[in-house]
Amino acid sequence: MGGSLNMVGYGLAAIGPGIGIGLIFAAYISGVARQPEAQSRLQSIAILGFALAEALAIIGIALAFVLKASNT
């Protein structure tokens, strides 16, 4: 029972990075639309933000599997 609750918790926790990634790329698109000459600078910042937000999701799923394994 506890292992399945870990996965439900991870599913809920994955909403945060998903929203964060959406906001990062929405700001990137808005910035490029306003200043097309800043695209290369904004693109590197957006990719860094994406990587950091995605790392949180990867750490979360690893933690969910570790906790599931320790509960069984």
DOTIMAR-915261 format. One line per field, with one value per residue: residue in three letters; y, x, z of N, C-alpha, C in turn. Coordinates in nm, 4 decimals, padded with zeros to 6 digits. Layout:
# residues N
residuo	[ALA  ...] .
nY	[Y  ...] .
nX	[X  ...] .
nZ	[Z  ...] .
caY	[Y  ...] .
caX	[X  ...] .
caZ	[Z  ...] .
cY	[Y  ...] .
cX	[X  ...] .
cZ	[Z  ...] .
# end
This chain:
# residues 72
residuo	[MET  GLY  GLY  SER  LEU  ASN  MET  VAL  GLY  TYR  GLY  LEU  ALA  ALA  ILE  GLY  PRO  GLY  ILE  GLY  ILE  GLY  LEU  ILE  PHE  ALA  ALA  TYR  ILE  SER  GLY  VAL  ALA  ARG  GLN  PRO  GLU  ALA  GLN  SER  ARG  LEU  GLN  SER  ILE  ALA  ILE  LEU  GLY  PHE  ALA  LEU  ALA  GLU  ALA  LEU  ALA  ILE  ILE  GLY  ILE  ALA  LEU  ALA  PHE  VAL  LEU  LYS  ALA  SER  ASN  THR] .
nY	[-00.1194  00.1263  00.1712  00.2261  00.4624  00.6244  00.6532  00.7878  01.0217  01.1103  01.1561  01.3735  01.5533  01.5922  01.7777  02.0337  02.0760  02.0468  02.2644  02.4647  02.4319  02.4945  02.7668  02.8678  02.8359  02.9838  03.2401  03.2611  03.2536  03.4844  03.6768  03.6543  03.7288  03.9961  04.0997  04.0078  03.9992  03.9143  03.6436  03.4277  03.4609  03.4436  03.1865  03.0140  03.0620  02.9755  02.7018  02.6201  02.6724  02.4911  02.2488  02.2521  02.2517  02.0085  01.8378  01.8385  01.6879  01.4415  01.3754  01.3537  01.1251  00.9303  00.9344  00.8511  00.5847  00.4830  00.5104  00.3431  00.0969  00.0711  00.0386  -00.2107] .
nX	[00.0828  00.1938  00.3886  00.2447  00.1283  00.3516  00.3990  00.1683  00.2089  00.4397  00.3322  00.1646  00.3603  00.4987  00.3613  00.4482  00.7185  00.6292  00.4553  00.6410  00.8234  00.6559  00.6079  00.8669  00.9249  00.7162  00.7857  01.0238  00.9386  00.7833  00.9794  01.1490  00.9716  00.9414  01.2034  01.3767  01.6499  01.7737  01.7593  01.9507  02.0792  01.8610  01.7758  01.9742  01.9479  01.6853  01.7079  01.8801  01.7160  01.5096  01.6502  01.7165  01.4601  01.3621  01.5414  01.4534  01.2188  01.3256  01.4815  01.2747  01.1301  01.3241  01.3554  01.0992  01.1018  01.3094  01.2021  00.9845  01.1094  01.2302  01.0135  00.9138] .
nZ	[00.0000  00.0808  -00.1161  -00.3491  -00.2760  -00.2722  -00.5449  -00.6248  -00.4849  -00.6159  -00.8694  -00.8168  -00.7344  -00.9693  -01.1075  -01.0430  -01.1628  -01.4270  -01.4669  -01.4202  -01.6357  -01.8474  -01.7915  -01.8165  -02.0926  -02.1984  -02.1169  -02.2573  -02.5274  -02.5288  -02.4730  -02.6981  -02.8941  -02.8342  -02.8469  -03.0934  -03.1536  -02.9255  -02.9086  -02.9018  -02.6553  -02.4768  -02.5354  -02.4361  -02.1631  -02.1228  -02.1817  -01.9784  -01.7555  -01.8133  -01.7875  -01.5146  -01.3953  -01.4921  -01.3729  -01.1110  -01.1362  -01.2133  -00.9905  -00.8102  -00.9045  -00.8748  -00.5989  -00.5251  -00.6165  -00.4590  -00.2020  -00.2328  -00.2658  -00.0160  00.1479  00.1014] .
caY	[00.0000  00.2451  00.1926  00.2907  00.6010  00.6976  00.6867  00.8927  01.1440  01.1580  01.2099  01.5082  01.6382  01.6193  01.8920  02.1540  02.0941  02.0632  02.4046  02.5458  02.4238  02.5728  02.9094  02.9021  02.8515  03.0948  03.3627  03.2618  03.2928  03.6255  03.7569  03.6534  03.8069  04.1381  04.1355  03.8938  03.9970  03.8530  03.5031  03.3344  03.4753  03.3912  03.0426  02.9433  03.0735  02.8893  02.5614  02.5982  02.6643  02.3641  02.1401  02.2539  02.2089  01.8660  01.7664  01.8188  01.5760  01.3182  01.3467  01.3101  00.9867  00.8446  00.9264  00.7688  00.4439  00.4448  00.4934  00.2242  -00.0200  00.0570  00.0012  -00.3516] .
caX	[00.0000  00.2790  00.4584  00.1552  00.1112  00.4698  00.3810  00.0653  00.2774  00.5257  00.2458  00.1248  00.4794  00.5443  00.2860  00.5309  00.8126  00.5560  00.4129  00.7624  00.8750  00.5641  00.6330  00.9988  00.9184  00.6255  00.8655  01.1201  00.8682  00.7464  01.1014  01.1963  00.8759  00.9666  01.3384  01.4301  01.7969  01.8219  01.7184  02.0560  02.0995  01.7435  01.7655  02.0621  01.8886  01.5665  01.7502  01.9310  01.5989  01.4437  01.7306  01.7025  01.3243  01.3513  01.6202  01.3672  01.1294  01.4053  01.5138  01.1500  01.0959  01.4255  01.3210  00.9784  01.1409  01.3889  01.1110  00.9019  01.1931  01.2569  00.8896  00.8785] .
caZ	[00.0000  00.0893  -00.2427  -00.4449  -00.2316  -00.3182  -00.6860  -00.6306  -00.4399  -00.7244  -00.9740  -00.7751  -00.7300  -01.1065  -01.1591  -01.0238  -01.2742  -01.5526  -01.4742  -01.4310  -01.7727  -01.9295  -01.7665  -01.8710  -02.2381  -02.2285  -02.1027  -02.3676  -02.6502  -02.5139  -02.4843  -02.8366  -02.9720  -02.8086  -02.8907  -03.1702  -03.1545  -02.8009  -02.9098  -02.8602  -02.5104  -02.4079  -02.5571  -02.3427  -02.0299  -02.1201  -02.1765  -01.8429  -01.6684  -01.8414  -01.7302  -01.3688  -01.3603  -01.5229  -01.2723  -00.9942  -01.1653  -01.2138  -00.8501  -00.7472  -00.9385  -00.8127  -00.4573  -00.5127  -00.6308  -00.3418  -00.0892  -00.2598  -00.2410  00.1264  00.2178  00.0774] .
cY	[00.1260  00.2760  00.2625  00.4348  00.6861  00.7413  00.7931  01.0256  01.1982  01.2179  01.3508  01.6035  01.6735  01.7362  02.0194  02.1749  02.1110  02.2064  02.4953  02.5469  02.5035  02.7223  02.9549  02.9270  02.9579  03.2274  03.3733  03.3098  03.4404  03.7163  03.7646  03.7333  03.9566  04.1845  04.0179  03.8873  03.9326  03.7030  03.4091  03.3418  03.4162  03.2398  02.9662  02.9496  02.9823  02.7423  02.5274  02.5860  02.5348  02.2486  02.1355  02.2088  02.0599  01.7835  01.7432  01.7012  01.4433  01.2784  01.2953  01.1662  00.8899  00.8268  00.8406  00.6199  00.3966  00.4211  00.3711  00.0987  -00.0390  00.0172  -00.1449  -00.4453] .
cX	[00.0874  00.3505  00.3704  00.1283  00.2332  00.4542  00.2731  00.1268  00.3692  00.4434  00.1997  00.2439  00.5304  00.4696  00.3712  00.6319  00.7435  00.5091  00.5336  00.8194  00.7860  00.5869  00.7667  00.9891  00.8180  00.7005  00.9681  01.0543  00.8298  00.8680  01.1537  01.1007  00.8997  01.1019  01.4009  01.5828  01.8548  01.7932  01.8268  02.0820  01.9823  01.7325  01.8538  02.0074  01.7674  01.6055  01.8067  01.8149  01.5222  01.5182  01.7167  01.5638  01.3065  01.4312  01.5377  01.2729  01.2045  01.4435  01.3897  01.1157  01.1988  01.3943  01.1971  01.0126  01.2240  01.2984  01.0219  00.9822  01.2180  01.1328  00.8552  00.9747] .
cZ	[00.0000  -00.0413  -00.3454  -00.4043  -00.2692  -00.4631  -00.7053  -00.5885  -00.5466  -00.8365  -00.9414  -00.7744  -00.8689  -01.1688  -01.1507  -01.1353  -01.4090  -01.5728  -01.4917  -01.5718  -01.8675  -01.9137  -01.8246  -02.0215  -02.2808  -02.2186  -02.2152  -02.4970  -02.6449  -02.5303  -02.6261  -02.9254  -02.9542  -02.8617  -02.9655  -03.1693  -03.0285  -02.7959  -02.8578  -02.7101  -02.4324  -02.4216  -02.4594  -02.2006  -02.0172  -02.1102  -02.0392  -01.7438  -01.6874  -01.7756  -01.5780  -01.3245  -01.3851  -01.4229  -01.1463  -01.0160  -01.1614  -01.0720  -00.7782  -00.7796  -00.8807  -00.6644  -00.4352  -00.5240  -00.5126  -00.2217  -00.1091  -00.2278  -00.0912  00.2053  00.1986  00.1441] .
# end
